[in-house]
Amino acid sequence: MKAIKHLDVLLLALALGVSSEAGAVSRPKPPKPTKPQPIPSVNRPLNGVNFSLFFVDPKKAAPTVRLINSLQNLTGVSPCLVKTDTNFSPIVCGNGLVQFGAGELYTYGLPVPNLVKFTGLPRGVNQTLAANFRSPVGLIPGSQAGVVHVHFNQAVTEFGMNINSGQLNAPSIDAVKFVIGTAPNQVTLTPQQLVPGTAQWAGVKLPAGFTDVAIIPLGIASLPGDTTNSLAFKADQFTVVPLVP
């Protein structure tokens, strides 16, 4: 009798165990949280801070607060003052908010078609652009084969720029790609196609915020028979949207 009772208890325990496991299997597992993904941005954000580059000749003017305010009122952008209008690096804007990699982005003298040129600037002030090479064109490419790294001293949700990929009937890049973050946690975006001879706004947005991005020019759209290995671009009006805590 005792053996039978022990057997009944064992069978009951096994039945309860099977029932418990079956119940566990039948419960759906909660989905794993997905990380927010950055997306290309083709429109300049209305709530961003726009930076353009200006060189103030110390022989003709001084970079005072009054002068900077005057430039901002005249142009509608935040002046980013640089030390020379050609071949200066590194470029830093907004008291460190935007920091371009040294030897990767240089000041580039005007004129360049299809990018905004401000008129009526105060005496001693010259507008300049940015390029991922030194002047003259093609003399010394950027140290990272055209790649430009950008660091922000606080998290931002959007970054972009007006980009000139080249002129019609001349060597130019085909697209620009943004890579968010630093290794090993990097996210590569779908390249944004560019049209030679047309200034375009290209950028990236990530509502969760980011502090590092790489700008990578892609492809060559050259004349037939042209073997120019150019990954060069010119840019202006860099826009950032700081993350609001």
Stockholm file with secondary structure:
# STOCKHOLM 1.0

chainA/1-245         MKAIKHLDVLLLALALGVSSEAGAVSRPKPPKPTKPQPIPSVNRPLNGVNFSLFFVDPKKAAPTVRLINSLQNLTGVSPCLVKTDTNFSPIVCGNGLVQFGAGELYTYGLPVPNLVKFTGLPRGVNQTLAANFRSPVGLIPGSQAGVVHVHFNQAVTEFGMNINSGQLNAPSIDAVKFVIGTAPNQVTLTPQQLVPGTAQWAGVKLPAGFTDVAIIPLGIASLPGDTTNSLAFKADQFTVVPLVP
#=GR chainA/1-245 SS CHHHHHHHHHHHHHHHHHHHHHHHHHSCCCCCCCCCCCEEECSCCTTCEEEEEEEECTTTCCCCHHHHHHHHHHHSSEEEEESCSSSCCCCEETTTTEEECTTTSEEEESCCTTSCCCCSCCTTEEEEEEESBCTTTTSSBCTTTTCEEEEEEEEEEEEEEEEECCCTTSCCCSEEEEEESCTTSCEECCCEECCTTSEEEEEEEEEEEEEEEEEEEECCCCCTTCCCCCCCCEEEEEEEEECCC
#=GC SS_cons         CHHHHHHHHHHHHHHHHHHHHHHHHHSCCCCCCCCCCCEEECSCCTTCEEEEEEEECTTTCCCCHHHHHHHHHHHSSEEEEESCSSSCCCCEETTTTEEECTTTSEEEESCCTTSCCCCSCCTTEEEEEEESBCTTTTSSBCTTTTCEEEEEEEEEEEEEEEEECCCTTSCCCSEEEEEESCTTSCEECCCEECCTTSEEEEEEEEEEEEEEEEEEEECCCCCTTCCCCCCCCEEEEEEEEECCC
//
